[in-house]
Amino acid sequence: MTYEYAPAAGASAVAPSYAAPAAAQAKCTYVSTPAGYVAPAPTNKNLYSGAQISGLSVMTASAATLIDEETLEYLDAQRLVDHRLVKNIELEHKNIEFVFEHTERYNNWKTDELYIERASLTEASFLAKIHDEEQQNLKRRQLEEVSSQKSIGEDQRTFNLIMNEMKSLTDQCGQNILAAERIKCAKKIMKERRNAARLREVEDPEIRVILKGLDFNSKTAAEEKLKTEALAAKEAKIHHAKVLAQLVRNQKEIEQLREVHLLQRKYISRYLDCELEIVDENEALLSEHTSKEQALEEHLKQQADIEENVINMKMLTLQSNQNDRVVSQMAATVRGRQRKEAKLLELRERREAKIREKEFWNSEIAILKAHLSRTGCATDGPEYMEKQAELLSRMPQDLDDCIEEVDEDSMEGDEPTSPVATDDINIAAARARELALFEILKRSHHEASKKLKSQNIKSREMRRIEQQTALAAILVAQEADIKRLKSQQELEMQAFEETQKSSSKADEDNAASNERLYGMLPKFVADVMKTGGAVEPRPFECLAFLTADIVSFTNLSSKSSAKQVVSLLNRLYSQMDDVIDSFEDIYKLETIGDAYNVVAGLNTQETGQPKDFALNMVECAQRFVEIVKNLDMSDQIQDSIQMRIGVHVGPAVGGVANPAMPKYSLFGDTVTITGQMEQTSRPMEVHVSAPTYELIKDVFECEVSEAVAILDGKQRMGAWWLLHKKSRNGSNLRLGASR
C-alpha cells in the first residue's frame, strides 16, 4: 500500500505515524486536503464502496495523531512508487490496446492483399487464355490465307490458260475472216469494174458531176423558157439566147468528155484485167504467208505458255513456303509479346504491392506517433525507435528502399526478330530470275516471228514492185493518149469561148439593173416594169402603215453641222433598214428629212391576213424604239434623241406616179390617219389606232390614249398606247418605253 501526502495550506508537514493494514497497502493511497489528512484514495475504483471510504476517513482522522515523521516519509515513498506503477500500468494498457488495433489493421491489410493477389492470378489466367485463343486464331487465319492464296493462284493460272486459248482462237478466226473478206471485196470490186466497163458506164467523178450539172441546166433552161414566154420580147430574146448558148457549150463539153471517156474505158479494161490478176496472186501469196506465220506463232505461244506455267508453279511453291515461315514467325512474335506482357504485369503487380505495403506502414507509423504523443512519450530518437520496434514488430526493415519504375523499353530486346524481309527478297530475286529467263525466251520467239514476217514482206514487196511496173506502163500509155486528145479539145473550146464573151457582158449589165429595180420598187411592180409593161394603179383592201419622226429634229439640225446631221440620219436609217429587211413583206415607202414611212402587206395582199400585217408592223415599231435607245451619239451635240411613232391599218390606193423616175406611192385616208397618230404620239412610245388595236389586242397589252384622230365628216377615231407583249407564263415583256 502506498500513501500519498498532500499537505494543506498552513498545515504542518509532520504527520503521525500509522501502520496501515497489509491489505490496504496494496489497494489505497492517502492524500492530503486543506483540512489535513484524508482517507486513502483507492487506485482501483472497484475496491471500495462509498460507505467504506467514509469509515476509513473517520478512522484516519482519529488515528492521525499516532503517525510519526518516519512513517510519513515511508508513506510518501510508497505513494510515489504506487503512482509510477499506476502510470506504467495505464501506459502498458494503452500500448496493448494500440497493439490490438494495429494487429486488426494488419490482418485486414493482409486479407486485402490476398484478395488482390487472387484477382491478379485470375486476371493473368484469363489473359493467358485470351492469348492462347488469339494465337490459335492467328494460326488458323494464316493457314486459311495460305490455302486461299493457293486456290487463287490455281484459279488464276487456269483462267490465264483458258483466256490465252480463247485469244489465240479469236485471233486465228479474225485473221481467217479478214482474209476471206479481203478476197471477197477484191473480187467484188473487180467484178463491178468489169461490168461497168462492159456497160460503158461513166465512172470518172468529174464527168459524173458535169453530167449532173448538165441535167440541172437542162431543167433550168426548160423552166426559164416557160417564164420568158410571159416577159417582154427583148428580155425573152436575151434570156433565150443565153440559155441556148449555155446548152451549146454544155453539148460541146459532153462530146469532148465522151471522147475522153471512150479512151479511158479502153485503158481501164486493160488495167482492170491486170489488176484482177495481181489481186488474185497477192491474196494467194498473203494467205500462204499468213498460214505460216500463224503456225509459227501458235507453236511459240504454246512453248511460252508451258514455260509460264512452270514459273507460276515455282512461284506458288516459294510463296507457300514463305507463308509457312510468316505464320511461324508471327506465332513466335505473339508468344514473345505474351511473355513480355505477363512479365510486365507481374512487375507492375509487385510494384503496386510494395507501394500499398509502404502506404500501410506509413499510415501505421503516423498512428504510432499520434499514440505516443498522447501518452507523453518521445516521437523521435532512440527511445522512439525502440517503441516502434516493440509495437510494430512485423514492419519490414527495407521499407525505406526506393521502389523502381517498370522499364518497358528495356524489355524490347527480348522479342524475337523476324526473318520475313530476307525471305521476301529471296522470292523477289527468284521471280526476277525466272521472269528474265521468260523474257529471253519471248524475245527469241519474237525474233523468229519477226524474221519470218520480214521475209514474207520482202517477197511480197518485190512482187508488188513488178506488178506496179506493169500497171504504170498501162497508165503512162493512157496519159499520153488523153493528153493528146485534151490538147485538141482545148483548141476547139477556145474558138467557142470567143463567141460567148459578148453575151456574158450583156448578162452582167442586165443583172445590175434588175438589182437596182427591186431595191426601188415592190416586187410585183418591178416584175412588170422589167418586161417594159405599164403598172396599173390598184386598190388595196388592207395595209399596215407606220410613220416615225425624230422629236425636235429641226432644233437639233440647226445646232449641228451638216456632217453631224447626215451621219446621224445615215446611222439611224441604216439600222432601221436592217430591221425592215428581216421581215418578209415590209416595204420602205420614203424618207423625207427625219420622217420615215413604212408599209406592210404590198407583196402578200392576196395570201396574207390583216392581223399578220398589224403584228409585224407593231413589232417593227418596237424594234425602232430599241434602236433609238441604243443609238451611238458620241459624235453628236446631244447624248440621245427621241422618236414618235404612229401605226394605223386600213385601205389604200397605190401606183407609179412618174414612169420616167419610177416611185411607188400610196394614197388615201389611211396615210393621213397614220400621220395624225405620229403627231399625237408621246416621245419614245408607239401610238396605234383603234382598228390596229382590234387586230393586236390578243397579243399585246395596250392603254387607252387621250388623243383622237379626226376623220372626214369630223368623225373621231380612238387611239391606244402600246404597252407590252403578253406572255403565257404570267410574266409580261415590256416592249415600249416606260412612262
C-alpha positions in Angstrom: 0.0 0.0 0.0 1.2 3.5 -0.9 0.1 6.6 0.8 0.3 10.0 -0.8 0.8 13.0 1.3 -0.7 16.3 0.3 -0.1 19.0 3.0 -2.8 21.5 3.4 -2.2 25.2 3.2 -0.7 26.3 6.6 -0.7 22.8 7.9 2.3 21.1 9.4 4.4 18.8 7.3 4.8 16.3 10.1 2.2 13.6 10.3 1.6 11.0 12.9 3.0 7.6 12.4 0.5 5.0 11.2 0.8 1.4 10.2 -1.8 0.6 7.6 -3.1 -2.9 7.3 -1.3 -5.1 4.7 -4.5 -5.4 2.6 -4.9 -1.7 2.5 -1.3 -1.1 1.5 -1.9 -2.8 -1.8 -5.1 -1.0 -2.6 -5.2 2.5 -1.1 -3.3 5.8 -1.2 -3.7 8.5 1.3 -4.0 12.1 0.1 -3.9 15.4 1.9 -6.6 18.0 1.7 -6.9 21.6 3.0 -8.4 20.1 6.3 -5.4 17.8 6.8 -5.1 14.1 6.1 -7.9 12.3 4.4 -8.8 8.7 3.7 -6.6 6.9 1.2 -7.8 7.0 -2.4 -8.3 3.6 -4.0 -6.2 3.0 -7.0 -8.9 0.8 -8.4 -12.3 2.2 -8.4 -13.9 -1.2 -7.8 -12.0 -1.9 -4.5 -14.2 0.2 -2.1 -17.6 1.5 -1.9 -18.6 5.0 -0.8 -19.5 3.9 2.8 -16.2 2.1 3.3 -14.3 5.2 2.1 -16.2 7.3 4.7 -15.4 4.9 7.5 -11.7 4.9 6.6 -11.7 8.6 6.6 -13.1 8.8 10.1 -10.6 6.2 11.3 -7.7 8.0 9.6 -8.7 11.3 11.3 -8.9 9.7 14.7 -5.5 7.9 14.3 -3.6 10.7 12.6 -2.1 11.8 15.8 -0.4 8.5 16.2 1.7 8.7 12.9 5.1 9.9 13.3 7.5 11.6 10.9 9.3 8.3 9.9 6.0 6.8 8.9 5.1 9.8 6.8 8.3 9.6 4.8 7.8 5.9 4.3 4.3 6.6 3.2 5.4 9.3 0.8 7.9 7.0 -0.8 5.4 4.2 -1.2 2.9 6.7 -2.6 5.4 7.7 -5.3 6.2 4.1 -6.2 2.5 3.3 -6.4 1.9 6.4 -8.6 4.6 5.4 -11.0 3.3 1.8 -11.1 -0.2 3.0 -11.9 1.1 5.2 -14.7 3.1 2.3 -16.1 0.1 0.0 -15.9 -2.1 2.6 -17.7 0.6 3.1 -20.4 1.0 -0.6 -20.8 -2.7 -0.9 -21.1 -2.8 1.7 -23.9 0.1 0.1 -25.6 -1.7 -3.3 -25.5 -4.8 -1.6 -27.0 -2.7 0.0 -29.7 -1.1 -3.4 -30.5 -4.6 -5.0 -30.7 -5.8 -2.2 -33.1 -2.5 -2.5 -35.1 -2.9 -6.3 -35.3 -6.5 -5.8 -36.6 -5.5 -3.3 -39.2 -2.5 -5.5 -40.3 -4.9 -8.6 -40.6 -7.3 -6.5 -42.7 -4.5 -5.3 -44.9 -3.1 -8.8 -45.4 -6.6 -10.0 -46.2 -6.9 -7.3 -48.9 -3.6 -8.2 -50.3 -4.6 -11.8 -50.5 -7.8 -10.9 -52.4 -5.8 -8.6 -54.7 -3.3 -11.4 -55.4 -6.1 -13.9 -56.1 -7.7 -11.3 -58.5 -4.3 -10.8 -60.3 -3.9 -14.5 -60.7 -7.4 -14.8 -62.1 -6.7 -11.9 -64.5 -3.4 -13.4 -65.5 -5.1 -16.8 -66.2 -7.8 -15.0 -68.2 -5.2 -13.1 -70.2 -3.2 -16.3 -70.9 -6.4 -18.0 -72.1 -7.2 -15.0 -74.4 -3.6 -15.0 -75.7 -3.8 -18.7 -76.4 -7.0 -18.2 -78.3 -5.5 -15.3 -80.2 -2.5 -17.4 -81.2 -4.7 -20.3 -82.3 -6.9 -17.8 -84.3 -3.8 -16.3 -85.9 -2.6 -19.7 -87.0 -6.0 -20.7 -88.3 -6.3 -17.4 -90.3 -2.8 -17.8 -91.7 -3.5 -21.3 -92.8 -6.8 -20.2 -94.4 -4.9 -17.3 -96.1 -2.3 -19.7 -97.4 -5.0 -22.1 -98.7 -6.9 -19.2 -100.2 -3.8 -17.9 -102.0 -3.0 -21.3 -103.4 -6.6 -21.6 -104.6 -6.5 -18.2 -106.1 -3.2 -19.0 -107.8 -4.6 -22.2 -109.3 -7.7 -20.4 -110.5 -5.7 -17.6 -112.0 -3.4 -19.9 -113.8 -6.4 -21.9 -115.2 -8.1 -18.7 -116.2 -5.0 -17.4 -117.9 -4.7 -20.7 -119.8 -8.3 -20.5 -120.9 -8.0 -16.9 -121.9 -4.9 -17.5 -123.9 -6.5 -20.3 -125.8 -9.6 -18.2 -126.4 -7.5 -15.3 -127.6 -5.4 -17.4 -129.9 -8.6 -18.9 -131.4 -10.2 -15.5 -131.7 -7.1 -14.1 -133.4 -7.0 -17.0 -135.8 -10.7 -16.7 -136.6 -10.3 -13.0 -137.1 -7.4 -13.4 -139.5 -9.3 -16.0 -141.4 -12.4 -13.8 -141.6 -10.3 -10.8 -142.6 -8.5 -12.7 -145.3 -11.8 -14.0 -146.6 -13.3 -10.6 -146.6 -10.4 -9.1 -148.4 -10.6 -11.8 -151.1 -14.4 -11.3 -151.4 -14.1 -7.5 -151.6 -11.4 -7.6 -154.2 -13.3 -10.0 -156.3 -16.5 -7.9 -155.9 -14.6 -4.7 -156.9 -13.1 -6.3 -159.9 -16.4 -7.7 -161.0 -18.1 -4.3 -160.6 -15.4 -2.7 -162.6 -15.7 -5.2 -165.4 -19.4 -4.8 -165.5 -19.1 -1.1 -165.5 -16.6 -1.3 -168.4 -18.9 -3.5 -170.4 -22.0 -1.4 -169.9 -20.0 1.8 -170.7 -21.0 3.5 -167.5 -19.1 6.6 -166.6 -17.0 6.1 -163.5 -15.0 9.3 -163.6 -16.3 11.6 -160.7 -15.6 14.7 -162.7 -17.6 13.5 -165.6 -20.5 12.5 -163.3 -20.6 15.9 -161.7 -20.6 17.6 -165.1 -23.4 15.4 -166.3 -25.5 16.2 -163.2 -24.8 19.8 -163.9 -26.0 19.4 -167.5 -29.1 17.7 -166.3 -29.8 20.6 -163.9 -29.1 23.1 -166.6 -31.5 21.4 -168.9 -34.2 21.6 -166.3 -33.4 25.2 -165.5 -33.4 26.0 -169.2 -36.9 24.5 -169.5 -38.2 26.5 -166.6 -36.6 29.7 -167.8 -38.1 29.1 -171.2 -41.6 28.8 -169.7 -41.0 32.0 -167.7 -39.7 34.0 -170.7 -42.9 33.4 -172.7 -44.7 35.8 -170.3 -42.0 38.5 -170.4 -41.3 41.2 -172.9 -39.8 40.2 -176.3 -36.5 41.9 -175.6 -36.0 40.2 -172.3 -37.2 36.9 -173.8 -34.7 37.1 -176.7 -31.8 37.9 -174.3 -32.6 35.1 -171.9 -33.3 32.6 -174.7 -30.0 33.4 -176.4 -28.2 32.9 -173.0 -29.9 29.5 -172.5 -29.2 28.4 -176.0 -25.5 29.4 -175.7 -25.2 27.5 -172.4 -26.8 24.4 -174.0 -24.5 24.6 -176.9 -21.5 24.9 -174.6 -22.7 22.0 -172.5 -23.3 19.9 -175.5 -19.7 20.6 -176.7 -18.3 19.7 -173.3 -20.3 16.5 -173.3 -19.0 15.4 -176.7 -15.4 16.1 -175.6 -15.9 14.2 -172.3 -17.4 11.3 -174.2 -14.3 11.1 -176.4 -12.1 11.1 -173.3 -14.3 8.6 -171.6 -14.1 6.1 -174.5 -10.3 6.4 -174.4 -10.3 5.9 -170.7 -12.6 2.9 -170.9 -10.3 1.1 -173.2 -7.3 1.6 -170.9 -9.5 0.9 -167.8 -10.4 -2.5 -169.2 -6.8 -3.4 -169.7 -5.9 -2.0 -166.3 -8.7 -4.0 -164.5 -7.7 -7.2 -166.1 -4.1 -6.8 -165.0 -5.2 -5.6 -161.5 -7.5 -8.6 -161.0 -4.7 -11.0 -161.8 -2.5 -9.1 -159.4 -5.1 -9.2 -156.6 -5.6 -13.0 -157.0 -1.9 -13.6 -156.9 -1.4 -11.3 -153.9 -4.2 -12.9 -152.0 -2.9 -16.4 -152.6 0.6 -15.3 -151.5 -0.7 -13.5 -148.5 -2.8 -16.5 -147.4 0.2 -18.7 -147.7 2.4 -16.4 -145.7 -0.4 -15.8 -143.1 -0.8 -19.5 -142.5 3.0 -20.0 -142.0 3.1 -17.0 -139.5 0.1 -18.4 -137.6 1.6 -21.8 -137.3 4.8 -20.4 -136.0 3.1 -18.0 -133.6 0.9 -20.9 -132.3 4.0 -23.1 -131.7 5.9 -20.3 -130.0 2.8 -19.4 -127.9 2.5 -23.0 -126.7 6.1 -23.0 -125.6 5.7 -19.7 -123.8 2.5 -21.0 -122.0 4.4 -24.1 -120.9 7.3 -22.0 -119.6 4.9 -19.6 -117.9 3.1 -22.4 -116.1 6.4 -23.8 -114.8 7.3 -20.4 -113.5 3.9 -20.0 -111.8 4.2 -23.4 -110.1 7.7 -22.4 -108.8 6.4 -19.1 -107.6 3.4 -20.8 -105.9 5.8 -23.2 -104.1 8.0 -20.4 -102.9 5.0 -18.3 -101.8 3.6 -21.3 -99.9 7.0 -21.8 -98.1 7.1 -18.1 -97.4 3.6 -18.1 -96.0 4.5 -21.0 -93.7 7.6 -19.1 -92.4 5.4 -16.0 -91.9 2.9 -18.0 -89.9 5.7 -19.4 -87.7 7.3 -16.0 -87.2 4.0 -14.3 -86.4 3.3 -17.1 -83.8 6.7 -16.6 -82.3 6.1 -12.9 -82.2 2.8 -13.4 -80.5 4.3 -15.7 -77.9 7.1 -13.2 -77.2 4.6 -10.5 -76.8 2.6 -12.6 -74.4 5.6 -13.4 -72.3 6.6 -9.7 -72.2 3.1 -8.7 -71.2 3.0 -11.4 -68.5 6.4 -10.2 -67.2 5.3 -6.6 -67.3 2.1 -7.5 -65.5 4.0 -9.4 -62.8 6.4 -6.5 -62.3 3.6 -4.0 -62.1 1.7 -6.1 -59.6 4.9 -6.4 -57.4 5.5 -2.7 -57.6 1.9 -1.9 -56.7 2.0 -4.4 -53.8 5.2 -2.7 -52.5 3.5 0.7 -52.9 0.4 -0.5 -50.9 2.7 -2.0 -48.2 4.7 1.2 -47.9 1.5 3.2 -47.7 0.1 0.9 -45.0 3.2 1.0 -42.8 3.5 4.8 -43.3 -0.1 5.1 -42.0 0.8 2.8 -39.1 3.8 4.9 -38.2 1.7 8.0 -38.3 -0.9 6.3 -36.0 2.0 5.2 -33.6 3.4 8.7 -33.4 -0.1 10.1 -32.6 -0.4 7.4 -29.9 3.0 8.2 -28.4 2.3 11.9 -28.4 -1.0 11.3 -26.5 0.8 9.2 -23.8 3.6 11.7 -23.4 6.3 9.5 -25.0 9.0 10.7 -27.4 8.2 10.7 -31.1 11.8 10.8 -32.3 15.2 9.4 -31.3 16.4 6.1 -29.9 13.5 5.8 -27.5 11.0 6.2 -30.3 12.9 3.6 -32.4 12.7 1.1 -29.5 9.0 1.7 -29.1 8.5 1.3 -32.8 10.4 -2.0 -32.9 8.3 -3.2 -29.8 4.9 -2.1 -31.0 5.3 -2.6 -34.8 7.3 -5.8 -34.7 6.0 -7.0 -38.1 7.2 -3.9 -40.0 10.0 -4.9 -42.6 13.4 -3.3 -42.4 13.7 -2.4 -46.2 10.6 -0.2 -46.1 12.6 2.9 -46.9 14.2 1.4 -50.1 13.2 3.2 -53.3 10.6 1.5 -55.5 11.9 1.2 -59.0 9.7 2.1 -62.1 8.9 -0.7 -64.6 11.0 -0.1 -67.7 9.1 -1.4 -70.7 11.8 -0.2 -73.2 14.4 -2.4 -71.6 12.3 -5.5 -72.4 12.1 -4.7 -76.2 15.2 -6.8 -76.9 13.5 -9.9 -75.6 11.2 -10.1 -78.7 12.5 -12.4 -81.5 13.4 -10.7 -84.8 11.6 -11.7 -87.9 13.4 -13.1 -91.0 10.5 -12.3 -93.3 12.2 -9.5 -95.1 15.1 -11.7 -96.1 12.6 -14.3 -97.4 10.7 -11.6 -99.4 14.0 -10.5 -101.0 14.7 -14.1 -102.0 11.3 -14.6 -103.5 11.7 -11.3 -105.5 15.1 -12.4 -106.7 13.8 -15.8 -107.7 10.8 -14.2 -109.5 13.2 -11.8 -111.3 15.4 -14.6 -112.4 12.5 -16.7 -113.8 11.0 -13.6 -115.5 14.4 -12.8 -117.0 14.6 -16.3 -118.5 11.0 -16.0 -119.7 11.7 -12.6 -121.3 14.7 -14.1 -123.1 12.5 -16.9 -124.4 9.9 -14.4 -125.5 12.5 -12.3 -127.3 13.8 -15.3 -129.1 10.2 -16.2 -130.2 9.6 -12.6 -131.2 12.8 -12.5 -133.3 11.9 -15.8 -135.0 8.4 -14.5 -135.8 9.7 -11.1 -136.9 12.3 -12.8 -139.2 9.6 -14.8 -140.9 7.4 -11.8 -141.3 10.2 -9.7 -142.7 11.0 -12.5 -145.3 7.3 -12.7 -146.3 7.0 -8.9 -146.5 10.2 -8.7 -148.6 9.0 -11.3 -151.1 5.6 -9.5 -151.3 7.2 -6.2 -151.8 9.4 -7.5 -154.7 6.3 -8.9 -156.3 4.4 -5.7 -155.8 7.1 -3.7 -157.5 6.9 -5.9 -160.5 3.1 -5.5 -160.6 3.3 -1.7 -160.2 5.7 -1.5 -163.1 3.2 -3.3 -165.3 0.4 -1.1 -164.2 2.5 2.0 -164.5 3.2 1.2 -168.2 -0.6 1.0 -168.8 -1.2 4.3 -167.1 1.7 6.0 -169.0 0.2 5.0 -172.3 -3.2 6.2 -171.2 -2.0 9.6 -170.0 -0.2 10.1 -173.3 -3.3 9.4 -175.4 -5.5 11.5 -173.0 -3.1 14.4 -173.2 -3.1 14.4 -177.0 -6.9 14.3 -177.0 -7.3 17.2 -174.5 -4.9 19.4 -176.4 -7.1 19.0 -179.5 -10.2 19.8 -177.4 -8.7 22.9 -175.9 -8.2 24.4 -179.3 -11.9 23.7 -180.1 -13.1 25.3 -176.8 -11.0 28.5 -177.4 -12.9 29.2 -180.6 -16.2 28.6 -178.8 -15.4 30.8 -175.8 -14.7 33.8 -178.1 -18.3 33.7 -179.2 -19.6 33.7 -175.6 -17.8 36.8 -174.4 -20.1 39.3 -175.9 -23.3 37.7 -174.5 -21.8 37.4 -170.9 -21.2 41.2 -170.8 -24.8 41.8 -171.6 -25.9 39.4 -168.9 -23.9 41.3 -166.3 -25.5 44.6 -167.2 -28.9 43.1 -167.0 -28.3 41.6 -163.5 -27.2 45.0 -162.1 -30.2 46.8 -163.5 -32.5 44.2 -162.0 -31.0 44.6 -158.6 -31.4 48.3 -158.6 -35.0 48.0 -159.8 -36.0 45.5 -157.0 -34.5 47.8 -154.4 -36.6 50.8 -155.6 -40.0 49.2 -156.1 -42.1 46.4 -154.7 -41.5 43.0 -156.3 -44.8 42.8 -158.2 -44.2 46.3 -159.6 -40.5 45.6 -160.5 -41.5 42.3 -162.3 -43.9 44.3 -164.5 -41.6 47.2 -165.3 -38.7 44.8 -166.0 -40.7 43.5 -169.0 -41.4 47.0 -170.2 -45.1 46.9 -169.3 -47.2 49.7 -167.7 -48.0 49.4 -164.0 -51.7 50.0 -163.5 -53.0 51.6 -160.3 -54.7 49.2 -157.9 -56.6 49.4 -154.6 -55.6 47.5 -151.5 -58.2 46.3 -149.1 -55.9 46.4 -146.0 -52.4 47.7 -145.4 -50.4 48.5 -142.3 -48.7 51.9 -142.2 -46.0 53.2 -139.9 -44.7 56.8 -139.7 -41.7 57.7 -137.4 -40.4 61.1 -136.8 -37.5 62.4 -134.7 -38.6 64.8 -131.9 -37.2 68.4 -132.2 -35.1 67.4 -135.2 -35.3 71.0 -136.6 -33.8 72.4 -133.4 -31.1 69.7 -133.4 -30.2 70.2 -137.1 -29.9 74.0 -136.6 -27.3 73.5 -133.8 -25.4 70.6 -135.5 -23.1 70.7 -138.6 -24.2 69.2 -141.9 -21.8 66.3 -141.4 -23.3 65.5 -138.0 -26.8 65.6 -139.3 -26.0 63.4 -142.3 -24.0 61.0 -140.0 -26.9 60.7 -137.6 -29.5 60.0 -140.2 -27.3 57.6 -142.1 -26.6 55.6 -138.9 -30.2 55.6 -137.8 -31.8 54.8 -141.2 -29.2 52.0 -141.8 -30.2 50.2 -138.7 -33.9 50.7 -139.4 -33.4 49.4 -142.9 -31.8 46.2 -141.4 -34.9 45.7 -139.3 -37.1 46.0 -142.4 -35.0 43.5 -144.3 -35.6 41.0 -141.5 -39.3 40.9 -142.3 -40.7 39.2 -145.4 -43.3 41.8 -146.5 -42.4 45.3 -145.1 -41.5 47.9 -147.7 -40.0 51.4 -147.1 -42.1 53.9 -148.9 -39.9 57.0 -148.5 -37.8 59.1 -146.1 -38.4 62.9 -146.1 -35.9 64.6 -143.8 -36.4 63.0 -140.4 -39.7 61.3 -141.3 -39.6 57.5 -142.0 -42.6 55.9 -143.7 -43.1 52.1 -143.9 -45.9 49.9 -145.2 -46.7 46.1 -144.8 -48.8 43.9 -147.0 -48.0 45.0 -150.5 -46.4 41.8 -151.8 -48.7 39.4 -149.8 -52.0 41.2 -150.2 -53.8 38.1 -151.6 -52.2 35.5 -149.3 -51.6 37.4 -146.1 -54.0 38.4 -143.2 -54.6 41.9 -141.8 -53.7 40.7 -138.4 -50.3 39.5 -139.6 -49.7 42.9 -141.2 -50.5 44.7 -138.0 -48.5 42.4 -135.7 -45.4 42.7 -138.0 -45.7 46.5 -138.1 -46.1 46.8 -134.3 -43.1 44.6 -133.7 -41.1 46.6 -136.2 -42.1 49.8 -134.4 -40.9 48.4 -131.1 -37.6 47.5 -132.6 -37.3 51.0 -133.9 -37.7 52.3 -130.4 -34.9 50.0 -129.2 -32.6 51.2 -132.0 -33.2 54.8 -130.9 -32.5 53.9 -127.3 -29.1 52.3 -128.1 -28.1 54.6 -130.9 -24.5 55.8 -130.8 -24.5 59.6 -130.2 -20.8 60.0 -129.4 -20.2 62.4 -132.4 -23.4 64.5 -131.8 -24.0 67.5 -129.6 -26.7 65.6 -127.7 -26.4 62.4 -125.7 -29.6 61.0 -127.1 -32.6 61.6 -129.3 -36.3 60.6 -129.1 -38.8 59.4 -131.7 -42.6 59.5 -132.1 -44.2 56.5 -133.9 -47.7 56.1 -135.2 -49.3 52.9 -136.6 -52.6 52.5 -138.5 -54.3 49.8 -140.5 -56.7 50.4 -143.4 -57.3 50.5 -147.2 -55.3 52.5 -149.7 -54.7 53.0 -153.4 -51.2 52.6 -155.0 -49.5 53.3 -158.3 -46.4 54.6 -160.0 -46.8 58.4 -160.4 -43.8 59.1 -162.7 -42.7 56.3 -165.1 -39.5 58.3 -166.0 -38.4 58.2 -162.4 -40.4 55.3 -161.0 -41.6 55.6 -157.4 -44.5 53.6 -156.0 -46.8 55.8 -153.9 -49.9 55.1 -151.7 -52.8 57.4 -151.2 -55.9 57.6 -149.0 -57.2 58.4 -145.5 -55.1 55.6 -144.0 -51.9 57.5 -144.8 -53.4 60.7 -143.3 -54.5 58.9 -140.1 -51.1 57.3 -139.7 -49.6 60.8 -139.8 -52.0 62.0 -137.1 -51.1 59.0 -134.9 -47.5 60.0 -135.2 -48.1 63.7 -134.5 -50.2 63.0 -131.3 -47.8 60.3 -130.0 -45.6 60.8 -126.9 -41.8 60.6 -127.4 -40.4 57.0 -127.4 -43.9 55.4 -127.5 -46.0 53.7 -130.1 -49.4 55.3 -130.8 -51.8 52.9 -132.5 -55.3 53.5 -133.9 -58.5 51.7 -132.8 -58.5 49.3 -135.9 -54.9 48.4 -135.2 -55.7 47.7 -131.5 -58.6 45.4 -132.5 -56.1 43.3 -134.5 -53.3 43.1 -131.9 -55.2 43.1 -128.6 -54.9 39.3 -128.2 -51.1 39.6 -128.4 -50.2 43.0 -126.9 -51.3 44.9 -123.8 -52.5 48.5 -124.6 -53.7 51.5 -122.8 -56.4 53.9 -123.9 -55.0 57.2 -125.3 -56.5 60.6 -124.7 -55.7 61.6 -128.3 -58.2 61.0 -131.1 -58.0 61.2 -134.9 -60.4 63.4 -136.9 -61.8 61.8 -140.0 -63.7 63.3 -142.9 -67.1 64.5 -141.8 -65.5 65.3 -138.4 -65.7 61.7 -137.2 -63.5 60.8 -134.3 -61.3 57.7 -134.1 -59.9 56.4 -130.7 -56.3 55.7 -130.1 -54.2 53.4 -127.8 -50.7 53.3 -126.3 -48.8 50.1 -126.9 -47.5 48.8 -123.6 -46.0 45.3 -123.7 -46.4 41.9 -125.2 -48.5 39.3 -123.4 -46.7 36.2 -122.1 -48.2 32.7 -121.4 -46.2 32.1 -118.2 -47.7 35.2 -116.5 -44.7 37.5 -116.9 -45.0 40.4 -119.3 -42.2 41.7 -121.5 -42.1 45.4 -121.7 -41.6 46.5 -125.3 -42.3 50.1 -125.2 -40.8 53.0 -123.3 -41.7 53.4 -119.6 -43.7 56.4 -118.7 
